[in-house]
């Protein structure tokens, strides 16, 4: 099942591919890459707080997502 916020996004299929089974992936957007290949993993974290801190350290935070599965095994993006 896909989190509702995620299903309305143009990167939906890429986000699902890059969502880890456990932990949290910080993912960036490369707007110069071809559609379907624009997301890339910056780093994997075991704790959400660490991923959030890494995202906040980025110059343009809107170009990064934190991808994970919630307690119901649904794909989530923040």
Phi and psi restraints in degrees (range 20) as a CNS / XPLOR table:
assign (resid 1 and name C) (resid 2 and name N)
       (resid 2 and name CA) (resid 2 and name C) 1.0 -110.6 20.0 2
assign (resid 2 and name N) (resid 2 and name CA)
       (resid 2 and name C) (resid 3 and name N) 1.0 132.1 20.0 2
assign (resid 2 and name C) (resid 3 and name N)
       (resid 3 and name CA) (resid 3 and name C) 1.0 -56.4 20.0 2
assign (resid 3 and name N) (resid 3 and name CA)
       (resid 3 and name C) (resid 4 and name N) 1.0 137.8 20.0 2
assign (resid 3 and name C) (resid 4 and name N)
       (resid 4 and name CA) (resid 4 and name C) 1.0 -58.2 20.0 2
assign (resid 4 and name N) (resid 4 and name CA)
       (resid 4 and name C) (resid 5 and name N) 1.0 -40.0 20.0 2
assign (resid 4 and name C) (resid 5 and name N)
       (resid 5 and name CA) (resid 5 and name C) 1.0 -61.3 20.0 2
assign (resid 5 and name N) (resid 5 and name CA)
       (resid 5 and name C) (resid 6 and name N) 1.0 -34.5 20.0 2
assign (resid 5 and name C) (resid 6 and name N)
       (resid 6 and name CA) (resid 6 and name C) 1.0 -76.3 20.0 2
assign (resid 6 and name N) (resid 6 and name CA)
       (resid 6 and name C) (resid 7 and name N) 1.0 -33.6 20.0 2
assign (resid 6 and name C) (resid 7 and name N)
       (resid 7 and name CA) (resid 7 and name C) 1.0 -70.1 20.0 2
assign (resid 7 and name N) (resid 7 and name CA)
       (resid 7 and name C) (resid 8 and name N) 1.0 -18.4 20.0 2
assign (resid 7 and name C) (resid 8 and name N)
       (resid 8 and name CA) (resid 8 and name C) 1.0 -91.5 20.0 2
assign (resid 8 and name N) (resid 8 and name CA)
       (resid 8 and name C) (resid 9 and name N) 1.0 12.7 20.0 2
assign (resid 8 and name C) (resid 9 and name N)
       (resid 9 and name CA) (resid 9 and name C) 1.0 -108.8 20.0 2
assign (resid 9 and name N) (resid 9 and name CA)
       (resid 9 and name C) (resid 10 and name N) 1.0 143.7 20.0 2
assign (resid 9 and name C) (resid 10 and name N)
       (resid 10 and name CA) (resid 10 and name C) 1.0 -68.7 20.0 2
assign (resid 10 and name N) (resid 10 and name CA)
       (resid 10 and name C) (resid 11 and name N) 1.0 -16.4 20.0 2
assign (resid 10 and name C) (resid 11 and name N)
       (resid 11 and name CA) (resid 11 and name C) 1.0 -95.4 20.0 2
assign (resid 11 and name N) (resid 11 and name CA)
       (resid 11 and name C) (resid 12 and name N) 1.0 14.9 20.0 2
assign (resid 11 and name C) (resid 12 and name N)
       (resid 12 and name CA) (resid 12 and name C) 1.0 -50.4 20.0 2
assign (resid 12 and name N) (resid 12 and name CA)
       (resid 12 and name C) (resid 13 and name N) 1.0 -53.0 20.0 2
assign (resid 12 and name C) (resid 13 and name N)
       (resid 13 and name CA) (resid 13 and name C) 1.0 -64.1 20.0 2
assign (resid 13 and name N) (resid 13 and name CA)
       (resid 13 and name C) (resid 14 and name N) 1.0 -40.4 20.0 2
assign (resid 13 and name C) (resid 14 and name N)
       (resid 14 and name CA) (resid 14 and name C) 1.0 -65.6 20.0 2
assign (resid 14 and name N) (resid 14 and name CA)
       (resid 14 and name C) (resid 15 and name N) 1.0 -40.9 20.0 2
assign (resid 14 and name C) (resid 15 and name N)
       (resid 15 and name CA) (resid 15 and name C) 1.0 -61.4 20.0 2
assign (resid 15 and name N) (resid 15 and name CA)
       (resid 15 and name C) (resid 16 and name N) 1.0 -42.3 20.0 2
assign (resid 15 and name C) (resid 16 and name N)
       (resid 16 and name CA) (resid 16 and name C) 1.0 -62.3 20.0 2
assign (resid 16 and name N) (resid 16 and name CA)
       (resid 16 and name C) (resid 17 and name N) 1.0 -42.6 20.0 2
assign (resid 16 and name C) (resid 17 and name N)
       (resid 17 and name CA) (resid 17 and name C) 1.0 -62.0 20.0 2
assign (resid 17 and name N) (resid 17 and name CA)
       (resid 17 and name C) (resid 18 and name N) 1.0 -32.6 20.0 2
assign (resid 17 and name C) (resid 18 and name N)
       (resid 18 and name CA) (resid 18 and name C) 1.0 -97.3 20.0 2
assign (resid 18 and name N) (resid 18 and name CA)
       (resid 18 and name C) (resid 19 and name N) 1.0 1.1 20.0 2
assign (resid 18 and name C) (resid 19 and name N)
       (resid 19 and name CA) (resid 19 and name C) 1.0 -79.8 20.0 2
assign (resid 19 and name N) (resid 19 and name CA)
       (resid 19 and name C) (resid 20 and name N) 1.0 125.0 20.0 2
assign (resid 19 and name C) (resid 20 and name N)
       (resid 20 and name CA) (resid 20 and name C) 1.0 -75.8 20.0 2
assign (resid 20 and name N) (resid 20 and name CA)
       (resid 20 and name C) (resid 21 and name N) 1.0 156.1 20.0 2
assign (resid 20 and name C) (resid 21 and name N)
       (resid 21 and name CA) (resid 21 and name C) 1.0 -66.8 20.0 2
assign (resid 21 and name N) (resid 21 and name CA)
       (resid 21 and name C) (resid 22 and name N) 1.0 -36.5 20.0 2
assign (resid 21 and name C) (resid 22 and name N)
       (resid 22 and name CA) (resid 22 and name C) 1.0 -135.9 20.0 2
assign (resid 22 and name N) (resid 22 and name CA)
       (resid 22 and name C) (resid 23 and name N) 1.0 154.5 20.0 2
assign (resid 22 and name C) (resid 23 and name N)
       (resid 23 and name CA) (resid 23 and name C) 1.0 81.0 20.0 2
assign (resid 23 and name N) (resid 23 and name CA)
       (resid 23 and name C) (resid 24 and name N) 1.0 -159.7 20.0 2
assign (resid 23 and name C) (resid 24 and name N)
       (resid 24 and name CA) (resid 24 and name C) 1.0 -139.9 20.0 2
assign (resid 24 and name N) (resid 24 and name CA)
       (resid 24 and name C) (resid 25 and name N) 1.0 131.1 20.0 2
assign (resid 24 and name C) (resid 25 and name N)
       (resid 25 and name CA) (resid 25 and name C) 1.0 -105.4 20.0 2
assign (resid 25 and name N) (resid 25 and name CA)
       (resid 25 and name C) (resid 26 and name N) 1.0 128.9 20.0 2
assign (resid 25 and name C) (resid 26 and name N)
       (resid 26 and name CA) (resid 26 and name C) 1.0 -88.3 20.0 2
assign (resid 26 and name N) (resid 26 and name CA)
       (resid 26 and name C) (resid 27 and name N) 1.0 121.8 20.0 2
assign (resid 26 and name C) (resid 27 and name N)
       (resid 27 and name CA) (resid 27 and name C) 1.0 -122.4 20.0 2
assign (resid 27 and name N) (resid 27 and name CA)
       (resid 27 and name C) (resid 28 and name N) 1.0 136.5 20.0 2
assign (resid 27 and name C) (resid 28 and name N)
       (resid 28 and name CA) (resid 28 and name C) 1.0 -108.1 20.0 2
assign (resid 28 and name N) (resid 28 and name CA)
       (resid 28 and name C) (resid 29 and name N) 1.0 166.0 20.0 2
assign (resid 28 and name C) (resid 29 and name N)
       (resid 29 and name CA) (resid 29 and name C) 1.0 -111.9 20.0 2
assign (resid 29 and name N) (resid 29 and name CA)
       (resid 29 and name C) (resid 30 and name N) 1.0 129.3 20.0 2
assign (resid 29 and name C) (resid 30 and name N)
       (resid 30 and name CA) (resid 30 and name C) 1.0 -109.6 20.0 2
assign (resid 30 and name N) (resid 30 and name CA)
       (resid 30 and name C) (resid 31 and name N) 1.0 98.7 20.0 2
assign (resid 30 and name C) (resid 31 and name N)
       (resid 31 and name CA) (resid 31 and name C) 1.0 -69.6 20.0 2
assign (resid 31 and name N) (resid 31 and name CA)
       (resid 31 and name C) (resid 32 and name N) 1.0 -13.7 20.0 2
assign (resid 31 and name C) (resid 32 and name N)
       (resid 32 and name CA) (resid 32 and name C) 1.0 -88.0 20.0 2
assign (resid 32 and name N) (resid 32 and name CA)
       (resid 32 and name C) (resid 33 and name N) 1.0 -10.6 20.0 2
assign (resid 32 and name C) (resid 33 and name N)
       (resid 33 and name CA) (resid 33 and name C) 1.0 -81.5 20.0 2
assign (resid 33 and name N) (resid 33 and name CA)
       (resid 33 and name C) (resid 34 and name N) 1.0 162.0 20.0 2
assign (resid 33 and name C) (resid 34 and name N)
       (resid 34 and name CA) (resid 34 and name C) 1.0 -68.1 20.0 2
assign (resid 34 and name N) (resid 34 and name CA)
       (resid 34 and name C) (resid 35 and name N) 1.0 147.0 20.0 2
assign (resid 34 and name C) (resid 35 and name N)
       (resid 35 and name CA) (resid 35 and name C) 1.0 -54.1 20.0 2
assign (resid 35 and name N) (resid 35 and name CA)
       (resid 35 and name C) (resid 36 and name N) 1.0 139.7 20.0 2
assign (resid 35 and name C) (resid 36 and name N)
       (resid 36 and name CA) (resid 36 and name C) 1.0 92.5 20.0 2
assign (resid 36 and name N) (resid 36 and name CA)
       (resid 36 and name C) (resid 37 and name N) 1.0 -7.9 20.0 2
assign (resid 36 and name C) (resid 37 and name N)
       (resid 37 and name CA) (resid 37 and name C) 1.0 -140.3 20.0 2
assign (resid 37 and name N) (resid 37 and name CA)
       (resid 37 and name C) (resid 38 and name N) 1.0 27.3 20.0 2
assign (resid 37 and name C) (resid 38 and name N)
       (resid 38 and name CA) (resid 38 and name C) 1.0 -90.8 20.0 2
assign (resid 38 and name N) (resid 38 and name CA)
       (resid 38 and name C) (resid 39 and name N) 1.0 -15.9 20.0 2
assign (resid 38 and name C) (resid 39 and name N)
       (resid 39 and name CA) (resid 39 and name C) 1.0 -96.4 20.0 2
assign (resid 39 and name N) (resid 39 and name CA)
       (resid 39 and name C) (resid 40 and name N) 1.0 146.5 20.0 2
assign (resid 39 and name C) (resid 40 and name N)
       (resid 40 and name CA) (resid 40 and name C) 1.0 -142.8 20.0 2
assign (resid 40 and name N) (resid 40 and name CA)
       (resid 40 and name C) (resid 41 and name N) 1.0 145.8 20.0 2
assign (resid 40 and name C) (resid 41 and name N)
       (resid 41 and name CA) (resid 41 and name C) 1.0 -80.4 20.0 2
assign (resid 41 and name N) (resid 41 and name CA)
       (resid 41 and name C) (resid 42 and name N) 1.0 125.3 20.0 2
assign (resid 41 and name C) (resid 42 and name N)
       (resid 42 and name CA) (resid 42 and name C) 1.0 -84.8 20.0 2
assign (resid 42 and name N) (resid 42 and name CA)
       (resid 42 and name C) (resid 43 and name N) 1.0 -48.4 20.0 2
assign (resid 42 and name C) (resid 43 and name N)
       (resid 43 and name CA) (resid 43 and name C) 1.0 -166.6 20.0 2
assign (resid 43 and name N) (resid 43 and name CA)
       (resid 43 and name C) (resid 44 and name N) 1.0 152.9 20.0 2
assign (resid 43 and name C) (resid 44 and name N)
       (resid 44 and name CA) (resid 44 and name C) 1.0 -104.9 20.0 2
assign (resid 44 and name N) (resid 44 and name CA)
       (resid 44 and name C) (resid 45 and name N) 1.0 140.1 20.0 2
assign (resid 44 and name C) (resid 45 and name N)
       (resid 45 and name CA) (resid 45 and name C) 1.0 -128.7 20.0 2
assign (resid 45 and name N) (resid 45 and name CA)
       (resid 45 and name C) (resid 46 and name N) 1.0 147.9 20.0 2
assign (resid 45 and name C) (resid 46 and name N)
       (resid 46 and name CA) (resid 46 and name C) 1.0 -83.2 20.0 2
assign (resid 46 and name N) (resid 46 and name CA)
       (resid 46 and name C) (resid 47 and name N) 1.0 -27.3 20.0 2
assign (resid 46 and name C) (resid 47 and name N)
       (resid 47 and name CA) (resid 47 and name C) 1.0 -118.5 20.0 2
assign (resid 47 and name N) (resid 47 and name CA)
       (resid 47 and name C) (resid 48 and name N) 1.0 139.0 20.0 2
assign (resid 47 and name C) (resid 48 and name N)
       (resid 48 and name CA) (resid 48 and name C) 1.0 -59.6 20.0 2
assign (resid 48 and name N) (resid 48 and name CA)
       (resid 48 and name C) (resid 49 and name N) 1.0 -42.4 20.0 2
assign (resid 48 and name C) (resid 49 and name N)
       (resid 49 and name CA) (resid 49 and name C) 1.0 -58.4 20.0 2
assign (resid 49 and name N) (resid 49 and name CA)
       (resid 49 and name C) (resid 50 and name N) 1.0 -38.3 20.0 2
assign (resid 49 and name C) (resid 50 and name N)
       (resid 50 and name CA) (resid 50 and name C) 1.0 -65.7 20.0 2
assign (resid 50 and name N) (resid 50 and name CA)
       (resid 50 and name C) (resid 51 and name N) 1.0 -41.1 20.0 2
assign (resid 50 and name C) (resid 51 and name N)
       (resid 51 and name CA) (resid 51 and name C) 1.0 -65.6 20.0 2
assign (resid 51 and name N) (resid 51 and name CA)
       (resid 51 and name C) (resid 52 and name N) 1.0 -41.2 20.0 2
assign (resid 51 and name C) (resid 52 and name N)
       (resid 52 and name CA) (resid 52 and name C) 1.0 -64.5 20.0 2
assign (resid 52 and name N) (resid 52 and name CA)
       (resid 52 and name C) (resid 53 and name N) 1.0 -42.0 20.0 2
assign (resid 52 and name C) (resid 53 and name N)
       (resid 53 and name CA) (resid 53 and name C) 1.0 -61.8 20.0 2
assign (resid 53 and name N) (resid 53 and name CA)
       (resid 53 and name C) (resid 54 and name N) 1.0 -42.8 20.0 2
assign (resid 53 and name C) (resid 54 and name N)
       (resid 54 and name CA) (resid 54 and name C) 1.0 -63.9 20.0 2
assign (resid 54 and name N) (resid 54 and name CA)
       (resid 54 and name C) (resid 55 and name N) 1.0 -39.1 20.0 2
assign (resid 54 and name C) (resid 55 and name N)
       (resid 55 and name CA) (resid 55 and name C) 1.0 -65.3 20.0 2
assign (resid 55 and name N) (resid 55 and name CA)
       (resid 55 and name C) (resid 56 and name N) 1.0 -42.3 20.0 2
assign (resid 55 and name C) (resid 56 and name N)
       (resid 56 and name CA) (resid 56 and name C) 1.0 -65.7 20.0 2
assign (resid 56 and name N) (resid 56 and name CA)
       (resid 56 and name C) (resid 57 and name N) 1.0 -23.5 20.0 2
assign (resid 56 and name C) (resid 57 and name N)
       (resid 57 and name CA) (resid 57 and name C) 1.0 -77.1 20.0 2
assign (resid 57 and name N) (resid 57 and name CA)
       (resid 57 and name C) (resid 58 and name N) 1.0 -11.4 20.0 2
assign (resid 57 and name C) (resid 58 and name N)
       (resid 58 and name CA) (resid 58 and name C) 1.0 -78.7 20.0 2
assign (resid 58 and name N) (resid 58 and name CA)
       (resid 58 and name C) (resid 59 and name N) 1.0 145.9 20.0 2
assign (resid 58 and name C) (resid 59 and name N)
       (resid 59 and name CA) (resid 59 and name C) 1.0 -63.6 20.0 2
assign (resid 59 and name N) (resid 59 and name CA)
       (resid 59 and name C) (resid 60 and name N) 1.0 -47.1 20.0 2
assign (resid 59 and name C) (resid 60 and name N)
       (resid 60 and name CA) (resid 60 and name C) 1.0 -115.7 20.0 2
assign (resid 60 and name N) (resid 60 and name CA)
       (resid 60 and name C) (resid 61 and name N) 1.0 89.4 20.0 2
assign (resid 60 and name C) (resid 61 and name N)
       (resid 61 and name CA) (resid 61 and name C) 1.0 -61.8 20.0 2
assign (resid 61 and name N) (resid 61 and name CA)
       (resid 61 and name C) (resid 62 and name N) 1.0 -28.5 20.0 2
assign (resid 61 and name C) (resid 62 and name N)
       (resid 62 and name CA) (resid 62 and name C) 1.0 -66.8 20.0 2
assign (resid 62 and name N) (resid 62 and name CA)
       (resid 62 and name C) (resid 63 and name N) 1.0 -12.1 20.0 2
assign (resid 62 and name C) (resid 63 and name N)
       (resid 63 and name CA) (resid 63 and name C) 1.0 -95.7 20.0 2
assign (resid 63 and name N) (resid 63 and name CA)
       (resid 63 and name C) (resid 64 and name N) 1.0 15.6 20.0 2
assign (resid 63 and name C) (resid 64 and name N)
       (resid 64 and name CA) (resid 64 and name C) 1.0 -135.3 20.0 2
assign (resid 64 and name N) (resid 64 and name CA)
       (resid 64 and name C) (resid 65 and name N) 1.0 147.5 20.0 2
assign (resid 64 and name C) (resid 65 and name N)
       (resid 65 and name CA) (resid 65 and name C) 1.0 -126.6 20.0 2
assign (resid 65 and name N) (resid 65 and name CA)
       (resid 65 and name C) (resid 66 and name N) 1.0 153.2 20.0 2
assign (resid 65 and name C) (resid 66 and name N)
       (resid 66 and name CA) (resid 66 and name C) 1.0 -109.1 20.0 2
assign (resid 66 and name N) (resid 66 and name CA)
       (resid 66 and name C) (resid 67 and name N) 1.0 119.3 20.0 2
assign (resid 66 and name C) (resid 67 and name N)
       (resid 67 and name CA) (resid 67 and name C) 1.0 -107.6 20.0 2
assign (resid 67 and name N) (resid 67 and name CA)
       (resid 67 and name C) (resid 68 and name N) 1.0 138.3 20.0 2
assign (resid 67 and name C) (resid 68 and name N)
       (resid 68 and name CA) (resid 68 and name C) 1.0 -165.0 20.0 2
assign (resid 68 and name N) (resid 68 and name CA)
       (resid 68 and name C) (resid 69 and name N) 1.0 169.2 20.0 2
assign (resid 68 and name C) (resid 69 and name N)
       (resid 69 and name CA) (resid 69 and name C) 1.0 -106.4 20.0 2
assign (resid 69 and name N) (resid 69 and name CA)
       (resid 69 and name C) (resid 70 and name N) 1.0 136.2 20.0 2
assign (resid 69 and name C) (resid 70 and name N)
       (resid 70 and name CA) (resid 70 and name C) 1.0 -83.2 20.0 2
assign (resid 70 and name N) (resid 70 and name CA)
       (resid 70 and name C) (resid 71 and name N) 1.0 -174.0 20.0 2
assign (resid 70 and name C) (resid 71 and name N)
       (resid 71 and name CA) (resid 71 and name C) 1.0 -63.8 20.0 2
assign (resid 71 and name N) (resid 71 and name CA)
       (resid 71 and name C) (resid 72 and name N) 1.0 -17.9 20.0 2
assign (resid 71 and name C) (resid 72 and name N)
       (resid 72 and name CA) (resid 72 and name C) 1.0 -97.4 20.0 2
assign (resid 72 and name N) (resid 72 and name CA)
       (resid 72 and name C) (resid 73 and name N) 1.0 11.4 20.0 2
assign (resid 72 and name C) (resid 73 and name N)
       (resid 73 and name CA) (resid 73 and name C) 1.0 65.5 20.0 2
assign (resid 73 and name N) (resid 73 and name CA)
       (resid 73 and name C) (resid 74 and name N) 1.0 26.2 20.0 2
assign (resid 73 and name C) (resid 74 and name N)
       (resid 74 and name CA) (resid 74 and name C) 1.0 -92.9 20.0 2
assign (resid 74 and name N) (resid 74 and name CA)
       (resid 74 and name C) (resid 75 and name N) 1.0 146.2 20.0 2
assign (resid 74 and name C) (resid 75 and name N)
       (resid 75 and name CA) (resid 75 and name C) 1.0 -73.2 20.0 2
assign (resid 75 and name N) (resid 75 and name CA)
       (resid 75 and name C) (resid 76 and name N) 1.0 133.7 20.0 2
assign (resid 75 and name C) (resid 76 and name N)
       (resid 76 and name CA) (resid 76 and name C) 1.0 -132.3 20.0 2
assign (resid 76 and name N) (resid 76 and name CA)
       (resid 76 and name C) (resid 77 and name N) 1.0 151.4 20.0 2
assign (resid 76 and name C) (resid 77 and name N)
       (resid 77 and name CA) (resid 77 and name C) 1.0 -141.1 20.0 2
assign (resid 77 and name N) (resid 77 and name CA)
       (resid 77 and name C) (resid 78 and name N) 1.0 134.0 20.0 2
